[in-house]
Amino acid sequence: MTTDGAALAAVLRTESGRLCRLLAAGADMRRPVPGLDWTVAQVAAHLLSVYGVFGAAVAGEDVTSLFAATPDTPTLAERITAVNDFAVAQLTTDDPAEASAALGAAAARLATAVEAHPDLGQTIATPWYGATAAHEVATVAALAGSETLVHTLDVARGLGVGHRLSAAAAAVVTPIVFAKMLPYTVDAQATRGVTVRYEVRLRGAARLRVAIEDGVATAGPAGIGPVDCVLSITPVAALLTGFGRQPVWRAVLAGDSFAYGRKPWLGPRFPHFFRHP
């Protein structure tokens, strides 16, 4: 897993640039995005809020007051939904040029803040996830990168144009997102009474150990010791299945994901143990 600020900033600049070009080409911002309850304009507004708030937090600004009107909720997924709904209502515009320019400027500020930060391992407040939530700067940057990759695909689908996620960009951000965020997105109901140990091999990127025990998940570098299932998956497929943009069976049929080990049948169940962000 990289903690290279330049690499994370490069992902943000390159991938946000792809998104801005899609919008600047004269996008119909009112078109619905397949599979989401948002229009293209609302997806753009969501990403604008991500860039703005994440960038301010990485730069050392206190953004707590921005979330005073959004109460804490029982689960992270519910909190994120509430925060997103509030932000989208404030920032949505149907002007593609305006949206593109605003996204480009906000993404550049975030990338610059990440690249300039002296310690990507520093923990900073992330109140959009909860009043007391905090994450490392590298995690915040990787999350912004993963959101950019996935939501650019959403925008392309909404506009009816072809788009492929960058394998190189996914390899930079996916290991961080998986290692740092899976414990927070575990589905307590789906994993109640479940005990399973995975080794997740993100091809060309990292190997992680993910353990689930009765509603609690832990994740970290792969180590010594037995596992029940080894899951080999491309970083792109991991993002798409993790964000609910691609069914597991499609990744398997494409050769982008397969499982083996003592209990290979646990491989396809992996995404179902976590709630989509």
C-alpha positions as CSV (number, residue, x, y, z in Angstrom):
1,M,0.0,0.0,0.0
2,T,1.4,3.4,-1.0
3,T,1.6,6.4,1.3
4,D,3.2,8.4,-1.5
5,G,1.5,11.7,-1.7
6,A,2.6,12.3,-5.2
7,A,1.1,9.0,-6.4
8,L,-2.2,9.7,-4.7
9,A,-2.3,13.3,-6.0
10,A,-1.6,12.1,-9.5
11,V,-4.6,9.8,-9.3
12,L,-6.8,12.7,-8.2
13,R,-5.6,15.0,-10.9
14,T,-5.7,12.5,-13.7
15,E,-9.0,10.9,-12.9
16,S,-10.8,14.1,-12.0
17,G,-9.6,15.5,-15.4
18,R,-11.3,12.6,-17.1
19,L,-14.5,13.4,-15.3
20,C,-14.3,17.1,-16.1
21,R,-13.8,16.4,-19.8
22,L,-16.9,14.3,-19.9
23,L,-19.0,17.1,-18.4
24,A,-17.4,19.9,-20.4
25,A,-18.3,18.2,-23.7
26,G,-21.8,19.5,-23.2
27,A,-23.3,16.8,-20.9
28,D,-27.0,16.8,-20.3
29,M,-26.8,17.1,-16.5
30,R,-30.4,16.1,-16.0
31,R,-30.0,12.6,-17.3
32,P,-30.5,9.9,-14.6
33,V,-27.7,7.6,-13.7
34,P,-28.6,3.9,-14.1
35,G,-28.6,2.1,-10.7
36,L,-28.6,5.3,-8.7
37,D,-31.3,7.7,-7.4
38,W,-29.2,10.6,-8.7
39,T,-28.9,12.5,-12.0
40,V,-25.5,13.3,-13.6
41,A,-25.7,16.7,-12.0
42,Q,-26.2,15.2,-8.5
43,V,-23.3,12.9,-8.9
44,A,-21.2,15.9,-9.9
45,A,-22.4,17.8,-6.9
46,H,-21.6,14.9,-4.6
47,L,-18.0,14.7,-5.9
48,L,-17.7,18.5,-5.6
49,S,-18.6,18.2,-1.9
50,V,-16.1,15.4,-1.5
51,Y,-13.2,17.4,-3.0
52,G,-14.1,20.5,-1.1
53,V,-14.5,19.0,2.4
54,F,-11.7,16.4,2.1
55,G,-9.4,19.1,0.7
56,A,-10.2,21.5,3.6
57,A,-9.6,18.7,6.2
58,V,-6.3,17.7,4.7
59,A,-5.2,21.3,4.6
60,G,-5.8,21.5,8.4
61,E,-9.1,23.4,8.4
62,D,-11.8,22.6,10.9
63,V,-14.9,21.4,8.9
64,T,-16.9,20.1,11.9
65,S,-19.5,22.9,11.7
66,L,-20.4,21.9,8.2
67,F,-22.0,18.7,9.6
68,A,-23.8,20.2,12.6
69,A,-27.2,19.8,10.8
70,T,-26.5,16.1,10.1
71,P,-27.1,14.0,13.2
72,D,-25.1,10.8,13.9
73,T,-26.8,7.6,12.8
74,P,-26.5,4.0,13.9
75,T,-24.5,2.9,10.8
76,L,-21.8,4.5,8.6
77,A,-23.9,3.8,5.5
78,E,-26.8,5.8,7.0
79,R,-24.5,8.6,8.0
80,I,-23.0,8.9,4.5
81,T,-26.5,8.9,3.0
82,A,-27.6,11.8,5.2
83,V,-24.4,13.8,4.5
84,N,-24.7,13.1,0.8
85,D,-28.3,14.2,0.6
86,F,-27.5,17.4,2.4
87,A,-24.5,18.3,0.2
88,V,-26.2,17.4,-3.1
89,A,-29.1,19.6,-2.3
90,Q,-26.8,22.6,-1.8
91,L,-24.4,22.2,-4.7
92,T,-26.3,20.7,-7.7
93,T,-26.1,22.7,-11.0
94,D,-27.4,21.8,-14.4
95,D,-24.7,23.8,-16.2
96,P,-22.0,21.4,-17.4
97,A,-19.4,24.1,-17.9
98,E,-20.0,25.4,-14.4
99,A,-19.9,21.9,-12.9
100,S,-16.7,21.0,-14.8
101,A,-14.9,24.2,-13.7
102,A,-15.9,23.8,-10.1
103,L,-14.9,20.1,-9.9
104,G,-11.6,20.8,-11.6
105,A,-10.7,23.6,-9.2
106,A,-11.8,21.7,-6.1
107,A,-9.9,18.5,-7.2
108,A,-6.8,20.5,-7.8
109,R,-6.9,22.0,-4.3
110,L,-7.3,18.6,-2.8
111,A,-4.5,17.1,-4.8
112,T,-2.2,20.0,-3.9
113,A,-3.1,19.6,-0.2
114,V,-2.3,15.8,-0.3
115,E,1.0,16.3,-2.2
116,A,2.1,19.1,0.2
117,H,1.1,17.3,3.4
118,P,4.2,16.4,5.5
119,D,2.8,13.2,7.0
120,L,0.2,11.1,5.2
121,G,0.0,8.8,8.2
122,Q,-1.3,11.6,10.4
123,T,-4.8,11.1,11.7
124,I,-7.2,14.0,11.0
125,A,-10.9,14.5,11.9
126,T,-13.4,13.3,9.4
127,P,-16.7,14.4,10.8
128,W,-18.6,13.5,7.6
129,Y,-18.3,9.9,8.9
130,G,-19.4,10.7,12.4
131,A,-18.8,13.3,15.1
132,T,-15.8,11.5,16.5
133,A,-14.5,9.9,13.3
134,A,-10.9,10.3,12.3
135,H,-8.7,8.7,9.5
136,E,-5.2,9.0,8.2
137,V,-4.6,11.6,5.4
138,A,-3.6,8.8,3.0
139,T,-7.0,7.1,3.7
140,V,-8.8,10.3,2.9
141,A,-6.9,10.8,-0.3
142,A,-7.5,7.2,-1.4
143,L,-11.2,7.5,-0.6
144,A,-11.4,10.6,-2.8
145,G,-9.6,8.7,-5.6
146,S,-11.9,5.7,-5.4
147,E,-15.0,8.0,-5.4
148,T,-13.6,9.7,-8.5
149,L,-13.1,6.4,-10.3
150,V,-16.5,5.0,-9.5
151,H,-18.5,8.1,-10.0
152,T,-16.9,9.0,-13.3
153,L,-18.1,5.6,-14.4
154,D,-21.6,6.5,-13.1
155,V,-21.5,9.8,-15.0
156,A,-20.4,8.0,-18.2
157,R,-23.2,5.5,-17.8
158,G,-25.7,8.3,-17.3
159,L,-24.5,10.0,-20.4
160,G,-24.5,6.8,-22.4
161,V,-20.8,6.9,-23.3
162,G,-18.2,4.2,-22.9
163,H,-15.7,4.3,-20.0
164,R,-13.2,2.0,-18.4
165,L,-11.7,2.5,-15.0
166,S,-7.9,3.0,-14.9
167,A,-6.2,-0.2,-13.7
168,A,-3.2,1.8,-12.6
169,A,-5.2,4.3,-10.6
170,A,-7.3,1.6,-9.0
171,A,-4.1,-0.2,-7.9
172,V,-3.0,2.9,-6.0
173,V,-6.2,3.6,-4.1
174,T,-7.9,0.2,-3.6
175,P,-5.5,-1.4,-1.1
176,I,-5.8,1.6,1.2
177,V,-9.5,1.8,1.0
178,F,-9.9,-1.9,1.6
179,A,-7.5,-2.1,4.5
180,K,-8.8,1.0,6.3
181,M,-12.5,1.1,5.5
182,L,-13.7,-2.5,5.4
183,P,-14.0,-2.7,9.3
184,Y,-16.3,0.3,9.2
185,T,-18.6,-1.1,6.5
186,V,-19.1,-4.6,7.8
187,D,-22.7,-5.6,7.8
188,A,-23.3,-6.7,11.4
189,Q,-26.5,-8.6,10.5
190,A,-25.0,-10.5,7.6
191,T,-22.0,-11.4,9.6
192,R,-23.7,-12.3,12.9
193,G,-22.4,-15.7,14.0
194,V,-19.9,-15.8,11.1
195,T,-16.2,-16.5,11.6
196,V,-14.0,-16.5,8.5
197,R,-10.5,-15.5,7.6
198,Y,-9.7,-14.3,4.0
199,E,-6.5,-13.5,2.2
200,V,-7.4,-10.9,-0.4
201,R,-4.9,-10.7,-3.2
202,L,-5.4,-7.4,-5.1
203,R,-3.5,-8.3,-8.2
204,G,-0.5,-6.2,-8.9
205,A,-1.2,-4.1,-5.8
206,A,-1.3,-5.7,-2.3
207,R,-2.1,-8.7,-0.2
208,L,-4.5,-8.2,2.7
209,R,-5.8,-10.4,5.5
210,V,-9.4,-9.8,6.3
211,A,-11.0,-11.5,9.3
212,I,-14.6,-11.5,10.2
213,E,-15.9,-12.7,13.6
214,D,-19.5,-12.3,14.7
215,G,-20.2,-8.9,13.2
216,V,-16.7,-7.4,13.5
217,A,-14.1,-7.2,10.7
218,T,-10.4,-6.5,10.9
219,A,-8.1,-5.9,8.0
220,G,-4.4,-5.5,7.5
221,P,-1.3,-6.8,5.7
222,A,-1.4,-10.5,4.9
223,G,0.6,-12.5,7.5
224,I,1.4,-15.9,8.7
225,G,-1.4,-18.3,9.7
226,P,-4.2,-20.3,8.1
227,V,-7.0,-18.7,6.1
228,D,-10.3,-20.2,5.0
229,C,-10.4,-18.6,1.6
230,V,-8.0,-16.8,-0.8
231,L,-9.7,-14.3,-2.9
232,S,-7.7,-13.1,-6.0
233,I,-9.3,-10.1,-7.6
234,T,-8.2,-7.1,-9.7
235,P,-8.2,-3.7,-8.0
236,V,-10.8,-2.5,-10.6
237,A,-13.1,-5.4,-9.9
238,A,-12.7,-5.0,-6.2
239,L,-13.9,-1.4,-6.5
240,L,-16.8,-2.2,-8.8
241,T,-18.1,-5.1,-6.6
242,G,-17.3,-3.2,-3.4
243,F,-19.3,-0.2,-4.5
244,G,-22.1,-2.4,-5.9
245,R,-21.5,-1.4,-9.5
246,Q,-20.8,-4.9,-10.7
247,P,-22.2,-8.3,-9.6
248,V,-19.7,-10.8,-8.4
249,W,-20.7,-13.3,-11.1
250,R,-19.7,-10.9,-13.8
251,A,-16.3,-10.4,-12.3
252,V,-15.8,-14.2,-12.0
253,L,-16.9,-14.8,-15.6
254,A,-14.5,-12.1,-16.8
255,G,-11.6,-13.8,-15.0
256,D,-11.2,-10.7,-12.8
257,S,-12.0,-12.6,-9.6
258,F,-11.7,-16.1,-8.4
259,A,-11.4,-17.9,-5.0
260,Y,-9.5,-21.0,-3.8
261,G,-8.3,-22.5,-0.5
262,R,-10.0,-24.7,2.1
263,K,-13.4,-23.0,1.5
264,P,-13.5,-21.5,-1.9
265,W,-17.2,-21.1,-1.9
266,L,-16.7,-18.2,0.6
267,G,-15.2,-16.1,-2.1
268,P,-18.4,-15.0,-3.8
269,R,-19.9,-14.2,-0.3
270,F,-17.2,-11.7,0.5
271,P,-19.0,-8.6,-0.9
272,H,-22.2,-9.5,0.9
273,F,-20.5,-9.2,4.3
274,F,-20.1,-5.5,3.8
275,R,-22.5,-2.6,3.1
276,H,-21.9,-0.6,0.0
277,P,-20.8,3.0,0.7
